Amino acid sequence: MADINNDILSIPVELVTPKYIRHDLKDCLKSCPNKIEKRRNRLRATYALDGVDPEPKIRALPILEEENVAITDQQVMDYLSQPQEINYSPVKYEQDKQKDESVKKAIEADLTSKLNANGYLYKVTCRNITHILWMRICKDKRFKALCESRRIIMVHKGGVAMRYSLLQRYPDQRDTINEQFKFGGDNDVCLMIDPTLEEYDEVHEQLCSFVHKFLNDEAPGFGEGCVATLAKKVRYLKVGNIHMKVKPATRQSFTIRTDAYGNKIQVNSAARYPVYTSYNELSFVDAIGRPSGFTLVRLRQAFDVIPAISENEDIDIPEGHQGRTCSSEVLDIAIPTRRDTKHVEGFQYFANGLWSSVVEI
């Protein structure tokens, strides 16, 4: 295992190849209207690292238009002014009602970026969670044979995994890689199950429960360890013209499951911790019409976010404003369902070496 203080992570470079990185970026540019400019720049950089002119490749892609949601200062204050609710009873979100979470997402994206600003937490979660978790999955009698035959595999995802892989392959191109693949993202991994497996649904349910229990067991230790140390250093953030004070907080772990009618049911735990877990069953159709579905099990760090100063003279912040509890991402583990088209189409490439068989155009 690499020393977490070094800029080398024990993710074998053959598992996150430049070819795979480009494939993933292209797919996101065609199917997700968020982070378009960042992904386009990253795609340019990966081609340039191989000495290929990126512009003809990019012009040939059917790239979506960026969806930038404008957030007003008043929206920020309205969100922060909503009462804090502690609810131990199940909460039902009806299928046809969509919540506007643009302010929450903006605040929590900034919190995630600050908590993960230097890459240290990413390495710690890889060492203490990802690798230990995978070892335990491989030894469990329910999953051992499936892991050995590569019918369950773990895939490192996201910009930070890409960064480390590219740094290992192109050590003389460090400045270019660091510019486009910056720190600030959480540890993002995917546990993939062979979609041709006859007992897929049963294995999926067992694997989700195994991961959820593991993270629940590990969360208190993280809350008292490195995450607590890093969280104390996150003190301020700004959205629009609203400056906010930030301090570590506690909140309840929760699960969100889907009932037979497609409604989401959220159940909160009774205990409150700084680092807590969330379990969410997601099902949707992406921008190009592909069905997607996966269970997302996460570790999060809770923060109290309190408005402090407004640069907008039309916004007055009352003295003693309590703010709201938000969170930063620490670790995301996605476990796709059988209906996830991207997973069904891509599993065998991953099982054979993570897109090593993909022919680039």
C-alpha positions in Angstrom: 0.0 0.0 0.0 1.3 3.4 -0.9 2.1 5.9 1.8 -1.0 8.3 2.0 1.4 11.2 2.3 2.8 10.5 -1.2 1.2 11.6 -4.4 0.8 8.0 -5.5 -2.3 6.0 -4.8 -2.5 2.2 -5.0 -5.0 2.2 -7.9 -3.3 0.2 -10.7 -3.0 2.4 -13.7 -4.3 -0.4 -16.0 -7.6 -0.2 -14.1 -8.2 3.5 -15.0 -6.7 3.9 -18.5 -6.6 7.1 -20.5 -9.0 5.3 -22.9 -11.4 4.6 -20.1 -11.2 8.2 -18.9 -12.0 9.5 -22.3 -14.9 7.1 -22.8 -16.3 8.2 -19.4 -15.9 11.9 -20.2 -17.5 11.5 -23.6 -20.5 9.6 -22.2 -21.0 12.3 -19.6 -20.8 15.1 -22.1 -23.5 13.4 -24.2 -25.8 12.4 -21.4 -25.5 14.8 -18.5 -26.0 18.6 -18.8 -23.9 19.4 -15.8 -20.2 20.3 -15.6 -19.9 20.5 -19.3 -17.0 22.9 -19.5 -15.0 21.1 -16.9 -15.4 17.8 -18.6 -14.7 19.2 -22.0 -11.4 20.7 -20.7 -10.5 17.4 -19.1 -11.2 15.6 -22.4 -8.9 18.0 -24.2 -6.1 17.4 -21.7 -6.3 13.6 -22.0 -6.0 13.8 -25.8 -3.1 16.3 -25.5 -1.3 14.0 -23.1 -1.2 11.4 -25.9 -0.1 13.9 -28.5 -3.5 13.9 -30.2 -5.2 17.1 -31.5 -8.4 17.2 -29.3 -10.4 19.7 -31.3 -11.7 17.4 -34.2 -12.6 14.8 -31.6 -14.6 17.2 -29.5 -16.3 18.9 -32.5 -17.6 15.4 -33.5 -19.3 14.8 -30.2 -23.0 15.6 -29.7 -22.3 17.6 -26.5 -25.3 18.8 -24.4 -25.7 22.5 -23.5 -24.6 23.4 -20.0 -27.5 23.7 -17.5 -26.6 26.5 -15.2 -29.2 27.1 -12.5 -29.1 30.8 -11.4 -29.4 31.1 -7.6 -30.5 34.4 -6.2 -29.3 35.7 -2.8 -32.9 35.7 -1.6 -33.2 31.9 -2.4 -30.1 31.3 -0.4 -31.6 33.2 2.6 -34.9 31.5 2.2 -33.2 28.1 2.3 -31.1 28.9 5.3 -34.2 30.3 7.1 -36.3 27.1 6.8 -36.8 25.4 10.3 -34.6 22.5 11.2 -36.7 19.4 11.6 -35.8 16.2 13.5 -38.3 13.6 12.5 -38.1 9.9 13.5 -41.3 9.0 11.6 -41.1 7.9 7.9 -41.3 10.9 5.5 -43.0 10.2 2.2 -41.9 12.1 -1.0 -44.6 11.6 -3.6 -43.5 10.5 -7.1 -44.9 13.5 -9.0 -43.5 16.2 -6.7 -40.0 17.5 -7.4 -38.1 19.4 -4.7 -35.9 22.4 -5.8 -32.6 21.6 -4.2 -30.4 24.0 -6.2 -29.3 26.0 -3.2 -28.6 22.9 -1.1 -26.6 21.4 -3.9 -24.5 24.6 -4.3 -23.8 24.8 -0.6 -22.9 21.2 -0.3 -20.7 21.2 -3.4 -18.7 23.9 -1.8 -18.5 22.1 1.5 -17.3 18.9 -0.3 -14.7 20.8 -2.2 -13.3 22.4 1.0 -13.3 19.2 3.0 -11.5 17.3 0.2 -9.3 20.3 -0.8 -5.8 18.6 -0.6 -6.6 15.0 -1.4 -5.7 13.6 2.0 -9.2 12.4 2.8 -9.5 10.7 -0.5 -6.3 8.6 0.2 -7.5 7.8 3.8 -10.9 6.6 2.6 -9.1 4.5 -0.1 -6.8 2.9 2.5 -9.2 2.5 5.4 -12.6 2.0 3.6 -12.3 1.0 0.0 -9.6 -1.5 0.3 -10.7 -3.0 3.6 -14.3 -3.2 2.4 -13.3 -4.9 -0.8 -11.2 -7.4 1.1 -14.1 -8.3 3.3 -16.5 -8.6 0.4 -14.1 -11.0 -1.3 -13.8 -13.2 1.8 -17.6 -13.3 2.5 -19.0 -16.7 1.7 -21.9 -15.1 -0.3 -19.6 -13.1 -2.6 -16.2 -14.9 -2.6 -16.8 -17.1 -5.7 -18.4 -14.1 -7.6 -15.4 -11.9 -6.8 -12.9 -14.5 -7.8 -14.6 -15.0 -11.2 -14.9 -11.2 -11.6 -18.7 -11.2 -11.6 -18.5 -8.6 -8.8 -15.9 -5.9 -9.4 -14.9 -2.6 -7.8 -14.3 0.4 -10.1 -12.7 3.6 -9.1 -14.6 6.5 -10.5 -14.4 10.3 -10.6 -11.8 13.0 -11.2 -9.5 12.2 -8.4 -9.0 8.6 -9.5 -8.4 9.9 -13.0 -5.8 12.3 -11.6 -3.8 9.7 -9.9 -3.9 7.3 -12.8 -2.7 10.0 -15.2 0.1 11.2 -12.9 1.4 7.6 -12.8 1.3 7.3 -16.6 2.6 10.8 -17.4 4.8 12.0 -14.6 6.4 14.6 -16.8 3.0 16.2 -17.5 2.2 16.9 -13.8 1.3 20.6 -14.3 -1.2 19.9 -17.1 -2.9 17.1 -15.1 -3.0 19.1 -11.8 -4.7 22.0 -13.7 -7.6 19.9 -15.1 -7.9 17.2 -12.5 -7.9 19.1 -9.3 -8.6 18.0 -5.8 -12.0 18.7 -4.2 -13.9 15.6 -5.1 -14.9 12.8 -2.7 -14.0 9.2 -3.0 -16.3 7.8 -5.7 -16.4 4.1 -6.3 -18.8 1.6 -7.9 -19.5 -2.0 -7.1 -20.6 -3.7 -10.3 -22.4 -7.0 -10.5 -22.5 -9.1 -13.7 -25.9 -8.2 -15.2 -26.2 -11.7 -16.7 -26.1 -13.2 -13.2 -29.4 -15.2 -12.7 -29.7 -14.3 -9.0 -28.7 -10.6 -9.7 -31.5 -9.0 -7.6 -30.7 -11.2 -4.6 -27.0 -10.5 -4.8 -27.6 -6.8 -5.2 -29.8 -6.7 -2.1 -27.2 -8.6 -0.1 -24.3 -6.5 -1.3 -26.2 -3.2 -0.5 -26.9 -4.4 3.0 -23.3 -5.5 3.5 -21.9 -2.2 2.4 -24.5 -0.2 4.4 -23.7 -2.1 7.6 -19.9 -1.7 7.0 -20.2 2.1 6.6 -22.5 2.4 9.6 -19.9 0.5 11.7 -17.1 2.7 10.4 -18.8 6.1 10.5 -18.2 6.9 14.3 -14.5 6.2 13.9 -14.2 8.6 11.0 -16.2 11.2 12.9 -13.6 11.1 15.7 -10.6 10.7 13.4 -9.3 12.4 10.3 -12.6 13.7 9.1 -13.1 15.5 12.4 -9.7 17.2 12.1 -10.4 18.3 8.5 -13.9 19.5 9.3 -12.7 21.9 11.9 -10.7 23.7 9.2 -13.8 24.4 7.1 -15.0 27.7 8.5 -16.4 29.9 5.7 -18.1 29.7 2.4 -19.9 32.0 0.0 -22.8 31.5 -2.4 -23.8 34.5 -4.5 -23.4 37.5 -2.2 -24.1 35.7 1.1 -21.1 34.9 3.3 -21.6 32.0 5.7 -19.9 30.7 8.8 -19.4 26.9 8.9 -18.8 24.6 11.9 -19.0 20.8 12.3 -22.4 19.5 13.4 -24.2 16.3 13.9 -27.2 14.7 12.2 -29.1 11.4 11.8 -28.2 8.7 9.3 -31.1 8.0 7.0 -32.3 5.6 4.3 -34.5 6.4 1.3 -36.3 3.5 -0.3 -38.9 3.3 -3.1 -42.3 1.8 -2.4 -44.4 -0.2 -4.8 -46.0 3.0 -6.2 -42.7 4.8 -7.0 -42.8 7.0 -3.9 -39.7 7.7 -1.9 -39.9 6.9 1.9 -37.2 8.4 4.1 -36.5 6.9 7.6 -34.1 8.6 9.9 -32.1 6.9 12.7 -32.3 8.1 16.3 -28.6 8.7 16.9 -26.8 11.7 15.7 -23.1 11.8 14.6 -20.8 14.2 12.8 -20.0 11.6 10.1 -23.2 9.7 9.2 -24.5 7.4 6.5 -27.2 7.8 3.8 -28.8 5.0 1.8 -30.7 6.1 -1.3 -32.4 4.0 -4.0 -32.2 6.0 -7.2 -34.1 5.4 -10.5 -34.3 7.8 -13.4 -33.9 8.4 -17.1 -30.8 10.3 -18.3 -30.8 13.1 -20.9 -30.5 10.8 -23.8 -33.3 8.5 -22.6 -31.3 5.7 -21.0 -32.8 4.1 -17.9 -30.5 4.4 -14.9 -30.8 2.9 -11.5 -28.5 2.3 -8.5 -28.3 2.2 -4.8 -26.0 4.9 -3.4 -24.5 4.4 0.0 -22.6 7.4 1.4 -20.5 8.7 4.2 -21.2 12.4 4.9 -19.9 15.0 7.3 -22.5 17.3 8.9 -22.0 21.1 9.1 -24.0 23.9 10.5 -24.1 26.7 7.9 -25.0 30.1 9.3 -25.4 33.3 7.2 -23.0 36.0 8.5 -22.6 38.9 6.0 -24.6 39.9 2.9 -23.0 42.0 0.2 -26.5 42.5 -1.2 -27.9 45.7 0.4 -31.5 44.3 -0.1 -30.8 41.3 2.1 -30.8 41.8 5.8 -29.4 39.0 8.0 -31.1 39.0 11.5 -28.9 38.8 14.5 -28.7 35.3 15.9 -29.7 33.6 12.7 -29.5 29.8 13.3 -28.9 28.7 9.7 -29.2 25.0 8.7 -27.4 21.7 8.8 -25.9 20.7 5.5 -23.3 18.1 4.6 -20.1 17.4 2.7 -19.5 14.1 0.8 -16.8 11.9 2.2 -17.3 8.6 0.3 -19.8 7.5 -2.3 -20.4 3.8 -3.2 -22.8 3.2 -6.0 -24.2 -0.3 -6.7 -26.1 -0.4 -10.0 -29.3 -2.2 -10.5 -30.0 -4.5 -13.4 -32.0 -1.7 -15.1 -29.0 0.6 -15.4 -28.3 0.7 -19.1 -24.8 2.0 -18.9 -23.9 -0.7 -16.4 -25.4 -3.5 -18.5 -23.6 -2.2 -21.6 -20.3 -1.7 -20.0 -19.8 -4.4 -17.4 -17.9 -6.9 -19.5 -15.4 -4.2 -20.6 -14.8 -3.4 -17.0 -14.5 -7.1 -16.0 -11.9 -7.6 -18.8 -9.8 -4.6 -17.7 -11.8 -1.4 -17.6 -12.5 -0.5 -21.2 -9.3 -2.0 -22.5 -11.3 -3.5 -25.4 -13.0 -0.2 -26.4 -12.2 1.0 -29.8 -11.8 4.7 -29.8 -13.1 6.9 -32.7 
